[in-house]
Amino acid sequence: MRFSKLIAASLLAAASVPAAVNAQADASQVEVTVGATVYGPEGNPVGPVAETGEGYVVINTGTNMATLPANAIGRNAEEQLIISMTKEQLDAAIAQATQEAEAALAAALVTGAPVSTSDGVVVGTVGTVSGTESVVLVHNTAGEIALPRTQFTTDANGGAMLVFSEEQLNAALAPRQEAAAAVAEALVAGAAVATSDGVAVGTVKEIGEDGTVVVERDSGPIAFPSDQFMVNAEGGLALRFTDEQLKAALGGG
């Protein structure tokens, strides 16, 4: 779902086809083809149709890819596609709607706030927010997931919402959850641990209730968070960093 689709509702009132124009069509929705030029009420071009879909039409104004409800498009006496806004008015409406949407999203993305999918299923909470770049979603079962801020919007109540459904989210998380299950199975006392580049580190000594894993090495035990482990191509337990990175983190030890 592109962001511009989210502002279509706010543009509907301003962009609805005048009754006199709409009456010229036999149905409330005229046929629109990609590439056709859309004109404003004064006959000046707004831009070509870039995309059509079920219930919507995307117009390229040259400044924005503006998504409008399909029934906002009509035809004038010359059989040209027409909307009731000029290019300038449409661009201004999008700019205002974008600003309002960004402000609403900023207010919704606060640590601990519940996050739902586009079909209304609460799947976790907001973890940390990195400026305008990314948001960490603390998923109910998959743990922390960093997502681009553009994957979030607000629901009808102003709450934080993902732009995809629960089914789509689960499909995207399936590989991660399968990997986590494989690590959980491999992470047992006595299991050999290597670095990501295959250098032996030691063996698992114990696993704390908080998920901390103590690895016994020749030079002494060292603790790692459980999320720093993976299963390598050979099915063995490995750390998520190389031998060189491990030595650098330990100061050469």
C-alpha positions as CSV (number, residue, x, y, z in Angstrom):
1,M,0.0,0.0,0.0
2,R,1.5,3.3,-1.0
3,F,1.2,6.3,1.3
4,S,-0.8,8.3,-1.2
5,K,-3.6,5.7,-1.0
6,L,-3.9,6.6,2.7
7,I,-4.8,10.2,1.9
8,A,-7.4,9.4,-0.7
9,A,-10.2,9.7,1.8
10,S,-9.1,13.2,2.8
11,L,-9.1,14.3,-0.8
12,L,-12.5,12.8,-1.6
13,A,-14.6,15.7,-0.5
14,A,-12.5,18.2,-2.5
15,A,-12.0,16.0,-5.6
16,S,-15.4,14.6,-6.1
17,V,-16.8,15.1,-9.6
18,P,-19.4,17.8,-9.8
19,A,-22.9,16.4,-10.2
20,A,-23.3,18.1,-13.6
21,V,-20.3,16.3,-14.9
22,N,-21.0,13.0,-13.2
23,A,-24.5,13.0,-14.7
24,Q,-23.0,12.7,-18.2
25,A,-21.8,9.1,-17.3
26,D,-24.2,6.2,-17.3
27,A,-22.5,4.9,-14.1
28,S,-20.9,6.6,-11.1
29,Q,-17.5,5.4,-12.3
30,V,-16.2,6.1,-15.8
31,E,-13.7,4.0,-17.7
32,V,-10.1,5.2,-17.1
33,T,-7.0,3.9,-18.9
34,V,-3.4,4.3,-18.0
35,G,-1.8,7.1,-19.9
36,A,-4.9,9.1,-20.4
37,T,-4.7,12.8,-19.4
38,V,-6.9,14.1,-16.5
39,Y,-8.0,17.7,-16.7
40,G,-9.0,20.2,-14.0
41,P,-12.3,22.1,-13.9
42,E,-10.8,25.0,-16.0
43,G,-9.6,22.6,-18.7
44,N,-5.9,22.7,-17.7
45,P,-4.2,19.3,-17.5
46,V,-3.6,17.8,-14.1
47,G,-1.5,14.9,-15.3
48,P,-1.7,11.5,-16.9
49,V,-3.2,8.4,-15.3
50,A,-0.3,6.3,-13.9
51,E,-2.2,3.4,-12.5
52,T,-5.7,2.1,-12.0
53,G,-7.1,-0.4,-9.5
54,E,-10.2,-1.5,-7.7
55,G,-11.8,1.7,-6.6
56,Y,-8.9,4.0,-7.2
57,V,-7.0,5.9,-9.9
58,V,-3.4,7.2,-9.6
59,I,-2.6,10.5,-11.3
60,N,0.9,11.7,-11.9
61,T,0.9,15.5,-11.3
62,G,4.6,15.7,-11.9
63,T,5.0,16.5,-8.2
64,N,3.0,13.7,-6.6
65,M,1.5,10.4,-7.5
66,A,-2.0,11.3,-6.3
67,T,-4.4,8.5,-5.6
68,L,-8.0,9.4,-5.8
69,P,-11.2,7.4,-5.5
70,A,-12.3,6.1,-8.9
71,N,-15.6,7.9,-8.6
72,A,-13.8,11.2,-8.4
73,I,-13.1,11.0,-12.1
74,G,-15.7,12.1,-14.6
75,R,-15.9,13.2,-18.2
76,N,-16.6,16.7,-19.6
77,A,-18.5,17.6,-22.8
78,E,-15.4,16.9,-24.8
79,E,-15.2,13.4,-23.3
80,Q,-12.0,14.3,-21.5
81,L,-11.3,12.8,-18.0
82,I,-11.9,15.5,-15.4
83,I,-11.7,16.1,-11.7
84,S,-12.9,19.1,-9.7
85,M,-9.4,20.2,-8.6
86,T,-6.6,21.9,-10.6
87,K,-3.1,20.5,-10.5
88,E,-2.1,23.2,-8.0
89,Q,-5.1,22.5,-5.7
90,L,-4.4,18.7,-5.8
91,D,-0.8,19.1,-5.0
92,A,-1.6,21.5,-2.2
93,A,-4.2,19.1,-0.8
94,I,-1.7,16.2,-0.8
95,A,1.0,18.4,0.9
96,Q,-1.5,19.3,3.7
97,A,-2.7,15.7,4.1
98,T,0.8,14.4,4.2
99,Q,1.8,16.9,6.9
100,E,-1.2,16.0,8.9
101,A,-0.6,12.3,8.5
102,E,3.0,12.6,9.6
103,A,2.1,14.6,12.7
104,A,-0.5,11.9,13.6
105,L,2.0,9.2,13.0
106,A,4.6,10.9,15.2
107,A,2.1,11.1,18.0
108,A,1.2,7.4,17.7
109,L,4.8,6.1,17.6
110,V,5.7,6.2,21.2
111,T,7.4,3.5,23.2
112,G,5.0,0.9,24.5
113,A,2.1,1.9,22.2
114,P,0.2,-1.1,20.8
115,V,0.7,-1.7,17.1
116,S,-2.0,-3.4,14.9
117,T,-2.1,-4.7,11.4
118,S,-4.2,-3.2,8.6
119,D,-6.9,-5.7,9.4
120,G,-7.0,-4.7,13.1
121,V,-5.0,-7.4,14.8
122,V,-2.7,-6.2,17.6
123,V,0.7,-7.8,17.0
124,G,3.0,-6.0,19.4
125,T,4.1,-2.7,20.7
126,V,6.4,0.1,19.7
127,G,10.0,-0.4,20.9
128,T,12.3,2.4,19.9
129,V,11.9,5.0,17.2
130,S,15.0,6.1,15.2
131,G,14.1,9.6,14.0
132,T,12.3,9.5,10.7
133,E,14.1,6.3,9.5
134,S,13.0,3.2,11.3
135,V,10.8,1.9,14.1
136,V,11.4,-1.2,16.2
137,L,8.3,-3.3,16.6
138,V,8.3,-5.6,19.6
139,H,6.4,-8.5,18.1
140,N,4.3,-10.7,20.4
141,T,6.2,-13.9,19.3
142,A,9.1,-12.9,17.1
143,G,10.7,-10.4,19.4
144,E,12.2,-7.1,18.2
145,I,11.9,-6.3,14.5
146,A,13.2,-3.2,12.8
147,L,10.9,-1.8,10.2
148,P,11.1,1.3,8.0
149,R,8.9,4.1,9.3
150,T,7.1,4.1,6.0
151,Q,5.6,0.7,6.9
152,F,3.6,2.4,9.7
153,T,0.5,4.6,9.5
154,T,-2.4,5.4,11.9
155,D,-5.8,3.7,12.3
156,A,-9.2,5.3,12.6
157,N,-8.6,5.9,16.3
158,G,-5.1,7.4,15.8
159,G,-3.2,4.3,16.9
160,A,-0.1,3.0,15.4
161,M,-0.8,0.6,12.5
162,L,1.2,-1.4,10.0
163,V,0.3,-0.9,6.3
164,F,-0.1,-4.7,5.8
165,S,-2.3,-7.4,7.1
166,E,-1.6,-10.0,9.8
167,E,-1.3,-12.7,7.1
168,Q,1.2,-10.6,5.2
169,L,3.3,-9.9,8.3
170,N,3.3,-13.6,9.3
171,A,4.5,-14.6,5.8
172,A,7.3,-12.1,6.1
173,L,8.3,-13.3,9.6
174,A,8.1,-17.0,8.8
175,P,11.8,-17.4,7.9
176,R,12.8,-15.5,11.0
177,Q,10.5,-17.6,13.3
178,E,11.8,-20.8,11.7
179,A,15.3,-19.7,12.3
180,A,14.5,-18.8,15.9
181,A,12.9,-22.3,16.4
182,A,16.1,-23.9,15.0
183,V,18.3,-21.9,17.4
184,A,16.1,-22.8,20.4
185,E,16.4,-26.5,19.5
186,A,20.2,-26.3,19.1
187,L,20.8,-24.1,22.2
188,V,21.4,-26.7,24.8
189,A,24.0,-27.3,27.5
190,G,27.1,-29.0,26.0
191,A,26.4,-27.8,22.4
192,A,29.5,-26.7,20.5
193,V,29.6,-23.0,19.5
194,A,31.6,-21.5,16.6
195,T,31.8,-18.0,15.1
196,S,30.0,-17.2,11.9
197,D,33.2,-18.0,10.0
198,G,33.6,-21.4,11.5
199,V,36.2,-20.8,14.3
200,A,35.4,-22.9,17.4
201,V,34.6,-20.8,20.5
202,G,33.6,-23.3,23.2
203,T,30.6,-25.1,24.5
204,V,27.3,-23.9,26.0
205,K,27.7,-24.1,29.8
206,E,24.3,-22.9,30.9
207,I,21.3,-20.8,29.8
208,G,19.8,-18.3,32.2
209,E,16.1,-17.6,32.7
210,D,16.7,-14.2,31.1
211,G,18.0,-15.8,27.9
212,T,21.7,-15.2,28.7
213,V,23.9,-18.0,27.4
214,V,27.2,-18.8,29.1
215,V,29.8,-20.3,26.8
216,E,32.7,-22.1,28.4
217,R,36.0,-21.4,26.6
218,D,39.6,-22.4,27.3
219,S,40.3,-18.8,28.5
220,G,37.2,-18.7,30.7
221,P,33.4,-18.4,30.4
222,I,31.7,-15.6,28.5
223,A,28.0,-14.6,28.4
224,F,26.1,-13.8,25.2
225,P,22.4,-12.7,24.7
226,S,20.5,-15.6,23.1
227,D,19.7,-13.4,20.1
228,Q,23.4,-13.4,19.2
229,F,23.2,-17.1,18.1
230,M,22.2,-18.7,14.8
231,V,22.3,-22.1,13.2
232,N,24.9,-22.3,10.5
233,A,24.7,-24.1,7.1
234,E,26.0,-27.3,8.8
235,G,23.3,-27.2,11.4
236,G,25.6,-26.3,14.2
237,L,25.3,-23.5,16.7
238,A,27.1,-20.3,15.8
239,L,27.5,-16.7,16.9
240,R,26.3,-14.0,14.6
241,F,29.8,-12.5,14.3
242,T,33.2,-13.6,13.0
243,D,36.3,-14.6,15.0
244,E,37.9,-11.3,14.2
245,Q,34.8,-9.4,15.5
246,L,34.7,-11.5,18.6
247,K,38.3,-10.9,19.4
248,A,37.9,-7.2,18.8
249,A,34.9,-7.1,21.2
250,L,36.9,-8.9,23.8
251,G,39.9,-6.7,23.4
252,G,41.9,-9.4,21.7
253,G,41.1,-12.0,24.4
